[in-house]
């Protein structure tokens, strides 16, 4: 799919032409995702040149897959990607707010308002909106708070099973783990065709044992991770033709056998190798009732090391005495070979804080969508725990718009400021339209009810069409998702409106 017109070669557009061209590119891109917005949003089907089909209503997935011919459209796609990476949700909100800010800005510029005044007014309005948003957030003080479960359910688009997994996961991980720098709950999601959908207190190695003679379950297991090949040190092919070289090869094979015997005596029951395991080593492992796994990807053995406390070693380290090897071994509550799913589960003890959100389905299209949904829910619930929540359904944006209208500046920047006010009304209008309601009518109802109750929490319940306190009804969104969405949308709008000339570069 191509979004936005392509520039003619050697074409130079002055400001108004550039402005209209860029605005149309953003509008075309946003139109694709706008109908997916909210609890009643529809799906979008993306079709590739090779016949690949993606059916989803995830804004990030859609915009990342769209063929964006216009360079300005890529600015919005990059902002959406950053939003997804930072908080894992709110990508469609970024698109809708940015498009609305740009459209409102263009309208005022075409009426003669100086561009720089519109831009400065938008910056001022965004800063004011973020300050108000900060004041109305509701902190979440307990991991078992019902609001957190509701955040997961809303972000999971009503999939109770997936939201339940995410909520259960944070109970296991605890506060300290969730706030650990660099930790993302969404990174704990693994998806395999044909697998069950469940929460695993541990990790998964997507490999099978070397042979069927190895144990299928080991309890209270010591494990070793080899960041290398488990095989004898190789002798040069030409050297093998000499007696000395051949004897050296036999010696190396004996050293490997002794190393495996030593590990068996130390109680090691599972060996996970980054590279291959030789036939000789496989035979010794089988005879010693040990589990051997080869070709384990780095990302998987790193998770295994984090779970068990094992420290990866090189092949040469196996020659060390037991006293030096003991500290590098890891411990797991159980190692279970899942013959149906063709992978290995390594379960942790209660004090080992790691979970894997295992997602399964019987078609790759359904699997991919379930993976996107649970990652959105994981990002949303972690963001809600870190930064608190605000009323959902676009109601908090509408409340902020109501406050900003009362604080509008008197200079020319008020025109840019008004762009922010109008853009903040767009999310709730789009949600209502997608749910089949008259957006103007509902917008007026919500504004009236919010003003009457002096509360940001009133909005439209899309199931009933009634205006009610959304927080009391469990309809809420993470503060950080809203904050970053509004900030990113403002940055995109300013970047687009500042472009004065489009010039095609020579190759």
N, C-alpha and C positions, 0 to 999 in steps of 0.2 A: 504494500500500500504506500502511495506517495502523498506526502502532505506539503502543501504550499507550492507556489509556482517557482519554476527554475528561472534564473536570470539569463538574459541573452548575453552572448559573448560581447565584451567591451562596453557593456551597458553601465551607465553612471546615473544613479537616481538621486535627485536632490531631496531635501528633508521630508517634505510632505508625501512625496511618492514613496520614499523609503519607509516612512512611518506607516502608511497604509498597507504596503507590501508585508512589512513585519507583523503588523497587527493581524492581517488575514492569515498569516502562517500560524500564529499562536492560536487564533480562533479555530482554524481547521483542526489543529491537533487536539485542542480541548474538547471540541465537539464529539470526538471519538469516545472520550471517557466520561463525558458529562452524564450520559444516560445510564451509566453503571453506578452512579453515586447514591448512597443511602441504602437503607434496609430493603427497599423495593426496587433497587437498581437492576437493570437487565444485564445480560452477558454480551460480550463481544467475541466474534469468531475471527481469528487471524489465520490467513492461509498463505503458506510459503510457496515459492516457485517450485519446490520439489514435492508439493502436495501435503506438506506437514500442516496439521491443523491444531490450533490452540484455542480453547473456549474458556474464557475467564472474565471476571469483572474486576480484577486486580489492576489498578491504575499503573503501577510500576511495570508489571509484566506486559501490559498493552503498549505503553509508550516505548519501552525498551525494544519491542519487537517491530514497531512501525518503521517503515522506510521513510526517514525524514530528509527529503531532498533540500529543503530550505535551511540555511545555516542558523537562522534565528530559532527555528524549532528545536535545534539541538541544545540551545541554552536552556529551554524549558525541560527537555529530557534529562539534561545533566542535573538540574535542580531537583527533579523528581527522584533521580538515582541517589543523590546525596541525602534526601529526606528518608528514603528507604534504608540506606546504610546507617543513618544516624539513629532513627527511632523506629524503623520498621513498619510504619503505617502513615496514613495521611497524605499519600501521594496524589490522589485525585483532588483532594482539597487544595494542594499547592497549585495544580493546573487551573482549577476553577477560579481561585482568588487572583492568580496572576493574569489570566485572560480578562477578568472583569476590571482589574486595575488598569490594564493597558487600554481596553475599550473605552472606559470612562475618561482616561487621560487623552486619548485621541479626540473624543468628542469635544473636549474643552479647548484643546489646541486648535482644532478646526474652527472654533468660534473666536479665535484671536487671542486667547490667553497665552502669555509667553511660556515657552517650553520649560525654561529653567524654574519658573514659579510653580508650574504643575509638578515638576520633579521634587522640588523642595517641599511642597505641600504634602506629597505622597510620603516622603521620608518622615516628615513631622507627624503625619497621621498614623503611620505604622508604629513609630516610637510610642505615641500616646496609647494606641491600641494594645501594645505589648505590656505597657505599664498597668493598664486596667485589667488585662488578663491575669497578670501576676497577682493582683489584689483579690481576685475572686476564686482562685484555685482552692480546692479542698484537699488538705493533706490526707494521705492514707497511712494509718498508724499501725495496722496489724496485717500480716500476710493472709490471714483468714477472713479479712473484711469482705462482706458480700459485694461491695462495689468493685473489687478487683475481679471477682468471678464474672460480674456483669460486663466489665470492660473486655474480658476475653471472649465472652459470648457474642458481643456486638461485633468485635473485630473478626471473629470467626464466622460471621454472617449467619448466626443462628445454629451452627453445628455444635450441638450440646456435647457430643462425644469428644470433639477436638478441643473445645474450650475446657472441658473437664480435665483432660490430660495436662493442659498447660497450667491450670490452677493447682492440680495435684503436684506438679513438678516444683512449683515455687515453695510449696509447703515442705518438701523434702530438702531442697537446697538451702533454705533459710536466708535471713537478711544479709549476713556477711558475704555469702557467695554471690548473691544477686547484685551487690554493689561493688564487687571486685572489679578493678580497672580492666577494661578489655573484654570482660565476660559478656557474651550475648546468648540469651536463652534460645534465640532462633538458630544459633549454630549447633544446638544439641539435637536438631531434627535430622533424622535419616529416613529415607523413603526407598522401599523396595517393592517391586511388583510381586503380588502373591503373599506378602507378609501380613500378619495380623496387625491391627492398629492398637498399640498399647504403650504403656510407660514402663521402661526398664531402669532399674536402679543399678546402673552400670553402663557399659558400652558394648558396641558390636564390632566385631572384626568380620568384614565381608569376604571371608575366605573359608575354605574347607580344610579339614585335616589332610595330611599327606596320603593316608590310606584308611581303610575301614577297620583295620586291626587296632587302631588307636582308640583310647577311651572316649566315650560319648559324654560323660559327665565326671567332673572332678570337683570334690568339695574341699574347702579350705586349702586352696592351691597356691603353691609358690610358683612364680613365673619369672622367666628371663626374656629380655628383649635384646635381640642381636641386630644392631644396625650394620649389618654385613651379611655375607653368605656363610652358612654353616656347612663348610666343606674343608677338606685338607688344603693346606697351602699348595698351590700348583707349582709343578716343576716344569721348566722349559722343555718343549717337545724334543729338542735335540739332546738335552741332558738325560732324558729318560732312556735313550739308547745306550747309555753307559751304565756300568754296574753301580758306580757311585750314585748316579742320578736315580736309578731304580730303587736302590736302598734308601735314598732320601725320601722318595715317594712313600715307601712302606713305613718309614719312620713317621712321616706326617700323618698318615692314616692312623697309625697307632696313637699318636698324640690326640687326634680327634676322638678316638674311641675312649681314651682315658679321660678326656675332658667331659664327655657325656656320662661316663660312669661316675665321675666325681660329682657332677650335678645331680645325678640320681641319688647318690648317697646323702647329698645335702637336702633332699626332699623336693627338688624342683620337679614339677609335674607338667608344666607347659612352656614351650619355647616358641617364641614368635620372631621370625627372621624377616628382615627388610628385603633380602634377596633370596636366592635359592638355597635349598638343603640337598646335599648330595645323597645318592642312593645308599651309600655306606652309613651316613649319619641317620637316615630314615630307618634303616634296619636296626641300628642300636637303640634309637628312640622307641621303636615298636617293642623290641625285646624288653625294654625297661619300663613299659606301660606308661610312657610319656606321650604327651600330645605335641606334635610338631606342625607348625603352620609357616608356610613360605610366601614370599611376595606380598608382605603386609605393607600397604601404602604408609608413607610417613605420617599423614594426618591421622590415621587410625592407630598407629603405635604410639603416637604422642598422646592421644587421649587415653590409651591403655596405660601409659607410664604415669599420667596424671592421676588416674584412678587408683592404681595399685602401689604407687611409690617406687616402681622399678626405674632403674637408670640404664639407658641403652649402652651396650658395650660392643666393642669390636671383636673380631674373631681371635686376635692375639690375647685378649684379656682372659679368655677361657683357660689359659695355661696357668693363671695365677692360683695360689693356694686358697682353700675354702674360706679362710679368715678374711681374705681380701675380696672374695666374690660375694660373701653374704650381704654386705651393705647395698649391693646393686640389685638384689632380688626384690620382686614385688609380691604382694599378697592379695588374693581375691577370695571372696566368699565361695564362689563357684565358677567353674568354666563349663558351659553347656553347649554341645554341638546340636544345632537345629538342622536336622536332615531335610525337613520340608523347605525351609527358606534358604538352605545351603549357606549358612553363616554360623558364626560362633558368638555366643553371648558370654561376656565376662561380667559377673555380678560383684558388686562391692559389699563390704560390711556396712552396718548402719552408720558408722562414723565417717565413711568415705562418701563425700558429697558430690555425686555425679549422677546425672540422669540422661537417658536417651529417649527422645520422643520418636517412637518407631511408627511410621505411617505405611500402610499397605493398601493396595487396590489391584484389581485384575485387568486394568488397562492403563497404559502409560499416560493417556490424556487425563483420566480421572485422578491418577496418582499425582501428576504434576500440579493439578489444581488443589488437591488436598494439601500438598506440601506448601503451596503458596498461602493457603488459608491459615494453616497452623503457624507458619512463620510470622504472618501478620499478627495473629493472636499473641504469640510469644513476645514479639516486639512491643505490642501495645500494653500487655500486662506488666512487663518490666519497666516501661516508661511511666506507667501509672504509679507503680511502687516508688520509683525514683523521684517523681515530680508532683504527684498528686493528680486529681481529676477535676474536670469542669463539666458542666451540663452538656449533653450531646445534642444531636439532631440539629446543629446549626444555631441553637438557641443562645449560646454564649457569644457568638459573633454578632447576633442581632442585638443582644444587650449592650455590647461594646459600641455598636453603631449608634445606639440610642444615647449613650453617654457622650460620644464624640460630637454628635450634632449639637449638644448643649455647650460645647467648648470650642467651637469653630473659630479660627483666627479671623481678624478683620481685614488683613492685607490680601494681596493677590494670591498668597499661598493657600487661601481658603478653597480655591478651586481644586487644587491637588488634594487637599484635606478631604474635600467632598468625594473625591474618587474612592478614598479608603472607606468612607461611610457607605457608599453605594455597593462597593465590592463585598463588604461584610454582610450585606443582606442577601447576597447571591447563594451561599450554601443552603440556607433554609428554603429558599425559593426553589432551588433545583431538587432538593430532597422531596418537597411537597409535590412538585410537578411529576417526578418519577413515581410517586405513590398514587398518582391519579387525582390529586386535589388541585383546586384553584389556588395557585401560588400567591397571587395578589391578595386574595381574600384571607388566606391563612396568615400571611405576613402581617396584615393589619390586626388580625385577632391576637397574634402573639405579642406584637408591640403594645397593644392596649392592655393585655393581661400583665405583661412585665412592668409596665408603668404603674398600673394599679397596685400590684403587690410589691413594687420596688425590688424586684428580684430578677436575676439573670437566668434562673432555672426553668422558667416556663417556656415550653415549646410544643411542637405538634407530635403527638404519638401516632406514628404512621399506621399502626394496626387499627386504631379506632377513628383517627381523624380529629380527636379531641385535643384541646390545648390544656396541658396539665403540667404539674411540677415534675420534670423529667428525672431529677436526682432522686426524688421519692419513689419513682417508678423504675429506678435502676438503669436509666438511659444516660450514660456518661462517657466521656472520652478522656484520654490522658492529656494532662496539661502540656507536657513536652511535645506531643504530636501537634497540638494546636499552635503552640509557640513557634516551633520551627517552621511549620507550614506557612504561617503568616509572615514570618521574617523572610523566608525564601521567596515567597510570592512578591513581596515588596522589592527584593533585590532584582528579581527577574524583570519586573515592570520598569524599574529605574534604568536597568541596563538596556532594555529595548527602546525606551523613550529617548534616551540620550544619543542614539545612533542618528547622525546627521546625514551621512552619505554612504552609499554602498558602491564599492569599486571592485571590479573583478580583477584579481591579481593575475599576472602572467605566470605561466608554469615554470 
